[in-house]
Amino acid sequence: MYNLKLMKFTIHSDIRKAETLPASFYRDQDVFDAIKERIFLKSWQWIGHENLVSLSQTVHPFILLESYLTEPLLLTKDANDSISCLTNVCTHRGNLVALNGGKSKNLTCMYHGRRFSLDGTFMSMPEFEEAQDFPRPCDNLHSFPLEKWGPFLFVGLNPVFDFKQVIERMNERIGFLPLDEFSLNNALSKDYLVHAHWALYCDNYLEGFHVPFVHAGLNEVLDYGSYTTEVYDHCTLQIGYTNEATEIFDLPEGHPDYGKNVGAYYYWVFPNMMFNFYPWGLSINIVKPISLNKTKISFISYVYDQSKLDKGAGSSLEKVEREDEFVVENVQNGVNSSFYKSGRFSPTREKGVHHFHRLLARFLNE
């Protein structure tokens, strides 16, 4: 069990006075373990596209954040096309209920035959006729809050904020895009292993400050002087403007950025999801903690306009990723130094990192 005495972090609300999280945050195993319960269990996570259960009476078992949360979950669609996200753990003896995806009219545990409907409601159980006060509500499979954004699904295990508010914020800028017409591109989707703390990867993502120093190619496309960050309750938006008017969004009249050359919208959602919109489509990055200094980054790409691939701010994503990995892994080595304690924030360029650190401190302290 982690040591509660180590959990108190303070980030000043005024970025001009604030210091970053201390190096111990990234080095301490107790803190890393506490983050699981206090942050990841209380926030929202990416599941995937709704076509995981494209047909009626279909089930799709999956593991949420394997090697960290490692939570067995089950996506189901019943005869009325209602989608549920359930625990995939039988309420009898803890066996996994569904081992394979596919068509199914109900859920039957292969261990002792306990049956559930596709919304998780207990149906029957052999040899329990003499059991008293049975069944009870706890004999149903636990159902988790599920949110849908276009065709994309998200689950909250025990969420403390409303994901609809996050969706509303993102739709303010990208709501004009037909997400249902975006197609998964497996060639552009892959996993990367980064030898660094997961939060260091997020720190790096949340500021464009490093772009001129780390990403020479990207810096040629983006107008660094106009790069902006907007901070919301549980998400941030970085807007990449460009002087290359050919690779920009075709924004409708009335849009907040109408008349501007926008090459990219970078959304980060607390604690570990990134939605990068380019004129060609969407690159989703899910940051998955594995251990104190090892993180998997899953890139999932959905293409809308094939003709705009490999152009503008949305080109050479693997090159940009490798450049980010290089610097983040160097930071990992640096925060292990006995002589680095914490740093300061650039008031103009690191608003997103400051917001992230304040959220981490708040959730851990609660």
N, C-alpha and C positions, 0 to 999 in steps of 0.2 A: 504494500500500500504506500502511495506517495506521501511525502511529508508536507502537511498543510502549512508548516512554518515557512516553506520555501516559495509559497504561491503568491506573495504580495508584490505586485508590480505597479509602479506609478509613472504615468506619462502625462506631462503637463498639457493642459488643454490649449495653451498658447504655443503654437509651433515655434515662435521666435525665442521661447525660453526652454522648450522641451529637449530632453535627451532621449535617445533611442532606448529600446529594451537592452538590458545589460547582456554582455557576452554569455553570462551564466544561463540565460534563457535558452540559448542554442546548444548548451553543453550538458545540461542537467537531465538525467534520465527520469527523475521524479516529475519534472515539469513536462517532459514529453509524454509521460503516461497520464498526467492530469489533463492534458489537452484533449485526449481521447474522450474523457467523460464530460469535461466542462465546455468543450467547444464543438467537437465533431458530433457528439450525440445530441447537441442542442441546436444544430443548424440544419441546413438542407444539402442534399447530395444529388448529383446527376445519376439518372438511371439509364436513359437512352431514348431512342425513337419509339413512338407508339407502335410501330410495326413489329416490335418484339412479340406482341400478341395481336397480330393482324387479323386473325379469324376469331369468330365467336367460339366460346368454350375451348379456350387455349390457355396453357400455363407456360411460364418461363421462369425457372429457378436461376438465381444468381447470387454471388457473394458481393456484398458491399464493402469496398475498400479492403480487399484481401491483404493479409499480413499486418493490418492495423486494427480496424474495427472487426473485420472478418465476420460480418453479420450475414447469416443465411436468410435471404429474402425470396419472395415468390410474387411474380407479377401474374395476374389472372384477368381474363376477360370472360364474362358469363354469357348466357344465352341472350341477354338483353344488351350486350355490348358494353356493359359497365365494367370499367377497369378498377382493380383493387391491387394494393401492395400489402402483402401479408408476411408474417414470420413464416419461415419454412421449417419450423421446429414443432413437432407433434406435442400436444399438450398432455400426452399420457406419460411417455418415458423419454422424450427429447430426441427421438429419431428424426432425421430429415424426412419430410413428407414427400416431396417431389424430387426425384433424382434426374429426370429428363424433361425437356420441354416438349410441347406438342398438344394435340387435341386431347381434351379430357372433360367429361361431364361433371365430375366432382373430384375431390382429393381423397385418396385412400392411403393411409400409412401402411407400408408393406411389413412392418414389424409385428403389429397385433391387430391390424384391420380397422383402426379408428378412421371414420369417414367425416369429411367436411364438405360443405358447399363451396363454390368458387369465390364466395365473398368471405369465407373463413368460418361460417357458422357451423357448430357441431351438428352432425346428423345422426350418427349411430356408433355403437361400440360393442363388440362381442363380449359375453361373459361379465357384464356389468349390471345385470338385472337386480342383483341384491345390494348394489351400492346405494347408500343413503345420500340424500341431498345431491343428486346427480341427474343430469349435468348442471353445472353452474356456468355463469358467464366466463369464468376463467378457462373453461374447457373449449371455448372458441379459439381459433387462431387469432393472434393479435393483429389488428389492422392498423397500418401506419398512414398518416396524412400524405396525400398524393396531390401534386400540382402539375398542371399541364400548361405549357407555353408553346403555342403552335402545335407541332407534332412531338415536342420534347417533354419527357416526364422527369419529375423530381420527387424525391421522398424525404420526409423529415422523420427521424426516429423519435425525437422528443423535442421538437423545435420550439424556440422561445420568441421567434419573430415570424411575421406573416410574409410568405414568399410572394404573395400577390402584389405586395408593395414594391418588391424588387422588379417583378415583371412589368409593372406599370411604369417604373422609372426607365427601363430599357426600351419599352414601347414608345416613349416620348421621342426617341431619336430613330429607332429602327422599325417602328410599328408599320411603316409603309411597305416593308419588304414581305413578300409572300413566302413565309417560312415553310409552308406546306409543299412548295415547289422546289425546295432545296433537296439535292440528291447526295447521298453518302458517296464519297470517293475513297475507296479503300487504298488506292495508290498513294494518297496524300495522308493517310491515317496510320500512325505508328506510335510505339512507346519508346521513351527515352529513359535511361537510368542515370540519375544525377547523384554524385557522391557528396551530398550536402543536406542540411536540415531543410525540411519542406518550407518553413517560413522564410528562409533566405531566398528561395526561388520566388516566393510571392513578393518579398521586399524588392527584388530586382525588377519584377514585372511592373510594380506599382509606380514607377517613375521613369520619365523620359530623359532624366538628367544624364544618364550614362550613354545615351544614343550617339552623340558626336564622338565619344571616346572609344566605344566598343563596337558599334555597328556603322562602319564607314559607308557601306552600300545603302542601308536604310536611311542614313543621314542625308544622302544625296537626293532622296525622294521626298522626305518630310521637311516641312518648314519648321525648323527647331524653334525659331523665335515666336511662332504662333501656337506651339504645342500647349494644350491646356489640360488641366485635371479638374473634374467636378466631383465633389464628395457628397454622398448620400448616406442614409442610416446604415445600411448593410451592404453597400456596393459603391464602386467608384467608376467614373467614366474618364478615359483619356481620349482626346480627339486629336488625330493626326491630320493636320492640314498639309496641303501640297501645292507646289507651284506647277506641277505637271497636270494641267487641266484635262488631259486625256483619260487618266485613270482615277476618276472620282465618281462619287455617288450622284445619280440623277435624282436630286431631291425635289419633292413636290412643293408647290407653293403653300405657304403657311408653315412649313417645316422650320424649326428653330435655327437651322443653319442654311436656310435657302439663300442661294447666291454665293455661298462660300465653296471653296475647293476642298472637300473632305475626302481624304484618301483612306481613312480607317477610323473605326470606332472600337476602342478597346474597353470592354466591360470586365470588371473583376467583381465577383460575388463572394462575400465572406462565407467560409474561410479559404476556399481552395479551388474556385471555379473561375475560368476565364473564357469570355466569349468575344472573339475578335472578328468584327465584320469588315469585309473588304468589298469592293465593287464586284468581285467574282463570287462571293458567298461568305461562308462562316467557318472559321477554325476554332474549335473548342479545345481548351487545354484543361485537363483535370489533374490537379496536383495530389498525388497519393503517397502519404507518409509510409515508409517501410520500417525504418529504424532511425535512431537519433541523427545519423549522418548519411542516410540513403533514402532517396525519393524516386518514385516512378512518375513520369509525366506522360499522360496519354493525350496524344493529338488526334482529334476526330474532325474530319473535314467534310463539309457539305457544300457542294458547288451549285450556284444558281446561274452564272453566266460563264460558260466554258471559254469564251473568246477573250476574257480578261484575266485568265490565269497567267501566272508568271510575269505580271506587270505591276508596276507601282509598289505601294507599301505592302501589298499582299504577296509579293514574290520572294523567292529564296528563303522560305520560312525555315527550312532545315539549316541553312547557313546561319541565320539569325539565332536559331535555337542552340547550335553548337557554340556560338560566340557567348551566349548567355550562360551556358553550362560552364564554359571555361572560367568566366569571371566569378560565378557563384561558388564554384569549387575552390577557387582561390580565397574567397571570403570565408568559406568554411574553415580553411586552414588558418586564416587570420584570427577568427574569433576564438580559436583554441589557444591563442597566445596568453601567457600569464600577465601580459602588460597591456592588453586591450580590455577596457571595461565597458565603455559605451561611446556613442558619438552624438553629433548634433544633426538637426534636420535643416536642409535648405528651405527657408520659408516660401520661396517661389517655385521650387521644383520637386519637393518631396512631400506635398500635401497628402498624397495617397498612402505613402509609407507611414506617415504620422497617424493617419486615420486607422490603418491596419493595426499599428502597435497599441493604440488606445482601445480598440475593440478586443484585442488579445488580452490586454491587462484587465479590462472590465469583466470579460467572461471568466477569466481565471480567478479573479478576486471574488466573484459572486459564488 
